[in-house]
Amino acid sequence: MRRLNAVTMALAALRHKPLATCLNLLLMAIGVAMMTFILSASSQLEDGAMKDANGIDMVVGAKGSPLQLILSSIYHIDIPTGNIPAAAQLEMAANPLVAEAIPLALGDSYRGFRIVGSTADYIRHYGGQAASGVLFGGTMQVVLGAEVARNTKAAVGARFAGSHGLVAGGEVHAHAPYTVVGILQPTGTVLDRLIVTPVASVWQVHETDPDEPHGQVNEAEHEITALLVRYASPMAAISLPRWVNSQTRLQAAQPALESAKLFELVGVGADVLRAIAAIVLAVACLSMFVALYHALEERKTDLAILRALGAAPRKLLLLLLTQGLALALGGAVLGWLLGHFGVGLLGALMEGQQNLALSAWKVDPQEAWLLPAALLVGLAASIVPALRAYRTDIAATLAHS
């Protein structure tokens, strides 16, 4: 009963000062929201990136930036470094250190979604299975990732022409339309955002384009964009990249190494945001302390009367502590909701750009410490005013009132 009375009185006191209460709630919510946003977004982006790169030990492409090669060939969020001879696939596949070499041929898109020339092994690598239709069996046939199908509303049997370039707005290859033969089930990987067709389809589109200068193209002159390589043994990690980099036109990039560099760069920004969020929480603690202290000064006569009427000192202590904890709890819950709303909003924006997907309500385990941390802030802010209320001198306070 005493605990219920303390809670009721604490909430009444908070309602008595609505402006100060809202300010403290807002400060606490902003700090918790920033922490929630950072933890959830960074965790999902890192998990998604790791999932997309899983099982790919090395990417072989044209010489240039290794990070650019990784971003364009695995995550499909950058432009390729160039093309390499298609014969490199046969040479790589014949190497005993290579377990698998999946070709990629890039360059075109449809409504902003990339058209990737590859093999069925690329689809199988990401666990892709047909939700409707079948996997491609010939040139100019495509299968759509789940997100592509959802956004374009294309169904099995639909025909469309790709456009030149990796973003929407390029010249349309109207002379060579593709036919949709399958739609893939969601995989939660980059495959969901891609249109996959045989490599020969990409060659055929460009070799038969009347607007592009070309002559008779020999098979030896065919090019691809990159190779996704899986090692056959641990020894390959030592010697294979060195051998690839010694070739005139080839470059080897290791996803694990380049991704670590990327996460390190991103991590610096995340650390800065965490520091800002911690400062906001500290300001919230200070603001809450000032508000509770002033409230105590304004109500010390009322508290003394309560003591005179028989209220135990611990009741006043509990009253002030409950106020601080109630503010902290309310701010933490509001901040957590705002943080996940922000993640969902960012995910919607990124989905429109066909980048990495974010889910609004995917909770990171690290978020579990946010509520105890917020309550600790509330407790720290209220402990001094609470102790002062506990030590209230009834006679002295009433004599000066």
matplotlib code that plots the C-alpha trace (Angstrom):
import matplotlib.pyplot as plt

x = [0.0, 2.8, 4.5, 1.3, 0.8, 4.4, 3.9, 0.6, 2.1, 5.2, 3.1, 0.9, 4.1, 5.3, 1.9, 2.2, 5.2, 4.3, 6.9, 9.8, 8.5, 8.3, 11.7, 13.3, 11.4, 12.5, 16.2, 16.2, 14.3, 16.7, 19.7, 18.1, 16.8, 20.3, 21.7, 18.9, 19.3, 23.0, 22.9, 20.1, 21.2, 24.9, 24.1, 21.7, 24.0, 27.0, 24.9, 23.6, 27.0, 28.4, 25.6, 26.1, 29.8, 29.5, 31.2, 33.1, 36.8, 38.1, 36.8, 38.7, 38.2, 39.9, 42.7, 41.6, 40.3, 39.9, 37.1, 35.3, 35.5, 34.0, 31.2, 30.3, 30.6, 29.2, 27.0, 26.1, 26.3, 29.2, 30.3, 32.7, 36.4, 36.2, 36.0, 38.3, 38.6, 35.9, 38.7, 39.8, 36.9, 38.1, 41.6, 40.5, 38.2, 41.0, 43.2, 43.3, 43.3, 39.8, 36.7, 34.3, 34.5, 31.1, 31.2, 29.4, 28.6, 27.3, 26.4, 22.6, 19.6, 15.8, 14.0, 17.1, 17.6, 20.8, 20.8, 23.5, 24.8, 25.8, 25.0, 22.5, 25.4, 25.1, 21.5, 22.2, 25.1, 22.6, 20.1, 17.7, 14.7, 11.9, 8.7, 7.0, 8.3, 11.7, 15.4, 16.6, 17.5, 18.6, 19.7, 17.4, 15.6, 15.7, 14.7, 13.8, 14.7, 11.8, 12.3, 12.5, 9.3, 7.5, 8.6, 8.2, 5.0, 6.5, 5.2, 6.4, 6.0, 6.5, 8.9, 11.0, 14.1, 17.1, 18.6, 22.3, 24.0, 23.5, 20.9, 17.6, 17.5, 20.0, 19.4, 16.9, 18.0, 14.6, 16.0, 16.7, 13.9, 14.2, 11.5, 10.8, 10.8, 11.0, 10.6, 12.8, 11.7, 13.1, 16.6, 17.5, 20.5, 21.6, 20.0, 16.5, 17.5, 18.9, 17.7, 19.8, 20.3, 22.9, 26.1, 25.5, 22.4, 24.5, 26.8, 23.9, 22.3, 25.4, 26.6, 23.3, 22.6, 22.3, 23.3, 26.6, 29.6, 30.6, 31.9, 32.0, 32.9, 34.9, 34.4, 37.9, 37.0, 34.1, 34.4, 32.9, 33.0, 34.2, 34.6, 33.4, 35.9, 35.7, 39.0, 39.5, 42.0, 43.5, 46.7, 44.8, 44.5, 48.3, 49.3, 46.2, 45.7, 49.4, 49.2, 46.1, 47.6, 50.7, 48.5, 48.4, 44.6, 43.5, 43.1, 42.3, 40.2, 39.5, 36.0, 37.0, 39.9, 38.1, 34.9, 36.9, 38.4, 34.9, 33.5, 36.4, 35.6, 31.9, 32.7, 34.5, 31.3, 29.2, 31.6, 31.2, 27.4, 27.6, 29.6, 27.1, 24.3, 26.2, 26.6, 22.8, 22.1, 24.5, 22.7, 19.4, 20.7, 21.8, 18.5, 16.5, 18.6, 18.0, 14.3, 13.9, 16.1, 14.0, 10.8, 12.1, 12.9, 9.4, 7.6, 9.8, 7.0, 4.5, 7.0, 7.5, 3.7, 3.6, 6.2, 4.3, 1.2, 3.1, 4.8, 8.0, 11.3, 11.6, 8.3, 9.7, 12.9, 10.8, 8.7, 11.7, 13.3, 10.1, 9.9, 13.3, 12.8, 9.4, 11.0, 13.8, 11.5, 9.1, 12.0, 13.6, 10.5, 9.8, 13.4, 13.4, 10.3, 11.7, 15.0, 13.4, 11.1, 14.2, 15.7, 12.5, 12.5, 16.1, 15.3, 12.4, 14.7, 17.4, 14.9, 14.0, 17.7, 18.1, 20.7, 21.0, 17.7, 16.8, 14.0, 12.3, 11.7, 14.7, 16.1, 19.8, 20.8, 22.9, 19.8, 19.0, 21.4, 19.6, 16.7, 19.0, 21.3, 18.3, 17.0, 20.5, 20.6, 17.2, 18.4, 21.6, 19.6, 17.2, 19.4, 20.7, 17.2, 15.8, 18.4, 17.7, 14.0, 14.8, 16.7, 14.1, 14.0, 10.3, 10.5, 13.1, 11.2, 7.8, 9.4, 10.7, 7.6]
y = [0.0, 2.4, 1.7, 2.4, 5.7, 6.7, 6.0, 7.9, 10.9, 10.8, 10.8, 13.6, 15.7, 15.1, 16.2, 19.4, 20.5, 19.4, 21.6, 20.4, 16.8, 16.9, 18.4, 15.7, 13.0, 14.4, 14.6, 11.1, 9.9, 11.5, 9.9, 6.4, 6.9, 7.7, 4.6, 2.4, 3.6, 3.1, -0.3, -1.6, -0.1, -0.9, -4.5, -5.1, -3.5, -5.6, -8.8, -8.2, -7.5, -10.6, -12.7, -11.3, -12.1, -15.5, -18.3, -15.9, -16.0, -13.8, -11.6, -11.4, -8.3, -5.5, -3.6, -0.7, -0.2, -3.5, -2.0, -0.8, -4.3, -5.8, -3.2, -3.6, -7.4, -8.6, -5.8, -4.2, -0.7, 0.7, 0.8, -2.0, -1.3, -2.6, -5.9, -8.9, -11.6, -14.3, -16.8, -16.0, -18.1, -21.2, -20.6, -20.0, -23.0, -25.2, -24.2, -26.9, -24.3, -23.1, -24.9, -22.7, -19.6, -17.9, -15.3, -11.9, -9.7, -6.3, -3.1, -3.0, -2.4, -2.4, 0.3, 0.8, -2.9, -4.4, -7.1, -9.7, -12.1, -15.3, -18.9, -20.9, -21.5, -17.8, -18.3, -21.5, -19.8, -17.6, -20.4, -19.0, -21.1, -20.4, -19.2, -19.4, -20.4, -22.0, -21.0, -19.8, -22.4, -20.2, -16.8, -13.8, -15.5, -13.9, -14.7, -11.9, -11.5, -11.2, -7.5, -6.8, -8.7, -6.8, -3.4, -3.9, -6.0, -8.3, -11.8, -15.0, -14.5, -10.7, -9.2, -6.1, -4.4, -3.5, -0.1, 0.8, 1.6, 0.5, 3.1, 4.1, 6.4, 4.8, 4.1, 1.2, -1.9, -2.2, -4.6, -7.4, -7.9, -10.3, -12.8, -13.5, -17.3, -17.3, -15.4, -16.2, -16.7, -14.1, -15.0, -11.9, -11.4, -9.2, -11.7, -10.3, -7.0, -8.5, -9.7, -12.7, -14.0, -16.2, -14.4, -15.0, -12.8, -9.8, -10.5, -10.9, -7.6, -5.6, -7.5, -7.0, -3.4, -1.4, 1.8, 0.4, 0.0, -3.6, -6.2, -9.9, -10.7, -13.8, -16.0, -15.2, -11.5, -12.0, -10.2, -10.5, -8.1, -10.3, -13.8, -14.8, -17.4, -20.0, -21.6, -25.4, -25.3, -22.9, -22.8, -20.9, -17.8, -17.5, -18.1, -17.4, -13.7, -13.1, -15.0, -13.2, -9.8, -10.7, -10.9, -7.9, -7.2, -9.0, -7.9, -10.0, -8.5, -10.4, -9.6, -10.4, -7.9, -5.1, -5.5, -5.2, -1.9, -0.6, -1.6, 0.2, 3.4, 3.1, 2.2, 5.5, 7.4, 5.1, 5.7, 9.4, 9.1, 6.9, 9.5, 12.2, 10.0, 9.5, 13.2, 13.7, 11.1, 13.0, 16.2, 14.4, 13.3, 16.8, 18.3, 15.8, 16.4, 20.2, 19.7, 17.3, 19.6, 22.6, 20.7, 19.7, 23.3, 24.4, 21.6, 21.3, 22.8, 20.2, 17.5, 18.7, 18.7, 15.1, 14.2, 16.0, 14.0, 10.8, 10.1, 8.1, 9.6, 6.6, 7.5, 10.8, 9.1, 6.6, 9.5, 11.3, 8.2, 7.1, 10.4, 10.0, 6.4, 7.2, 9.9, 7.6, 4.7, 6.9, 8.5, 5.1, 3.5, 6.6, 6.7, 3.0, 3.4, 6.5, 4.8, 1.8, 4.2, 5.9, 2.6, 1.8, 5.2, 4.7, 1.2, 2.6, 5.2, 2.6, 0.2, 2.9, 3.1, -0.7, -0.7, -2.8, -3.5, -2.5, -3.8, -1.4, -3.9, -6.2, -5.9, -6.1, -8.0, -5.1, -3.0, -4.9, -2.7, 0.5, 0.2, -0.5, 2.3, 4.8, 3.7, 4.2, 7.7, 8.4, 7.0, 9.0, 12.2, 11.7, 10.3, 13.6, 15.3, 12.1, 12.0, 15.6, 15.0, 12.0, 14.3, 17.0, 18.8, 19.2, 21.9, 24.1, 23.8, 24.7, 27.6, 29.2, 28.7]
z = [0.0, 0.9, -2.4, -4.3, -2.5, -3.3, -7.0, -7.0, -5.3, -7.6, -10.7, -9.3, -8.6, -12.2, -13.6, -11.4, -13.4, -17.0, -18.8, -16.7, -16.8, -20.7, -21.0, -18.9, -20.7, -24.0, -23.1, -21.8, -24.9, -27.3, -25.6, -25.5, -29.1, -30.4, -28.7, -29.9, -33.5, -33.5, -32.0, -34.2, -37.5, -37.2, -36.1, -39.0, -41.6, -40.4, -40.2, -43.7, -45.1, -43.5, -44.9, -48.4, -48.3, -46.6, -48.6, -50.9, -50.2, -53.0, -55.8, -59.0, -61.2, -63.1, -61.4, -59.3, -55.8, -54.0, -51.8, -55.0, -56.4, -53.3, -53.1, -56.8, -57.0, -53.7, -52.3, -55.7, -54.3, -56.4, -60.0, -61.2, -61.7, -65.3, -67.2, -67.4, -70.1, -69.8, -70.3, -66.7, -65.4, -67.1, -66.0, -62.4, -62.4, -63.6, -60.7, -58.0, -55.3, -56.4, -55.4, -57.3, -59.5, -60.2, -63.0, -62.9, -65.9, -65.0, -66.8, -67.2, -65.0, -65.0, -63.0, -60.8, -60.1, -61.4, -64.1, -63.2, -65.8, -64.0, -63.6, -61.5, -59.1, -58.1, -57.1, -55.3, -53.4, -51.6, -51.1, -53.8, -54.7, -57.1, -55.5, -58.9, -62.3, -62.8, -62.9, -66.3, -68.9, -71.9, -73.0, -72.5, -69.6, -66.2, -62.6, -60.3, -56.7, -54.2, -53.7, -57.5, -58.1, -55.3, -56.5, -60.3, -60.0, -62.8, -63.0, -64.7, -68.4, -68.4, -70.8, -70.4, -71.8, -69.7, -69.7, -70.0, -66.7, -63.1, -62.2, -63.7, -66.7, -69.0, -72.7, -73.1, -75.1, -76.7, -79.4, -76.9, -74.3, -71.4, -70.4, -66.8, -66.2, -62.4, -59.2, -56.2, -52.6, -50.1, -48.9, -46.8, -49.0, -51.9, -54.2, -53.3, -55.1, -58.3, -61.7, -62.7, -66.2, -68.0, -68.8, -72.5, -72.3, -71.3, -74.2, -76.7, -75.6, -76.3, -79.4, -81.1, -80.1, -83.3, -81.5, -80.4, -82.7, -82.9, -85.3, -85.3, -81.6, -81.1, -78.1, -77.0, -76.8, -74.5, -71.1, -67.6, -64.7, -61.9, -60.4, -57.0, -55.8, -53.1, -52.0, -52.1, -49.2, -46.7, -48.7, -51.4, -49.2, -49.2, -52.8, -54.9, -54.4, -55.0, -58.3, -59.4, -58.7, -60.7, -63.8, -66.1, -66.1, -62.9, -59.3, -56.2, -53.4, -50.2, -48.8, -45.1, -45.3, -47.2, -45.1, -41.9, -43.3, -44.1, -40.7, -39.1, -40.9, -40.2, -36.6, -36.1, -37.0, -34.8, -31.8, -32.3, -32.3, -29.2, -27.4, -28.4, -27.1, -23.8, -23.4, -24.0, -21.3, -19.0, -19.7, -19.0, -15.7, -14.8, -15.9, -13.9, -10.9, -11.1, -11.6, -8.7, -6.5, -7.3, -6.8, -3.4, -2.5, -3.6, -1.7, 1.4, 3.5, 2.1, 2.8, 6.4, 6.9, 5.6, 8.2, 10.9, 9.9, 10.4, 7.1, 7.7, 6.4, 4.1, 2.5, 1.4, 0.2, -1.8, -3.2, -4.7, -6.0, -7.6, -9.4, -10.9, -11.9, -13.4, -15.6, -16.6, -17.4, -19.5, -21.4, -22.0, -23.4, -25.6, -26.7, -27.6, -29.7, -31.4, -32.1, -33.8, -35.7, -37.0, -38.1, -40.0, -41.7, -42.8, -44.0, -46.1, -47.7, -48.3, -49.8, -52.4, -53.3, -53.5, -50.7, -47.6, -45.9, -42.4, -40.2, -37.8, -35.0, -35.2, -31.7, -31.0, -27.8, -26.8, -26.4, -23.2, -21.2, -22.3, -19.8, -16.7, -17.8, -18.1, -14.6, -13.2, -14.6, -13.0, -9.7, -9.8, -10.5, -7.7, -5.0, -3.6, -3.5, -2.0, 0.8, 1.6, 1.8, 4.1, 6.4, 6.5, 9.8, 10.5, 13.1, 11.3, 8.0, 9.5, 11.5, 8.4, 6.3]

ax = plt.figure().add_subplot(projection="3d")
ax.plot(x, y, z, "-o")
ax.set_aspect("equal")
plt.show()
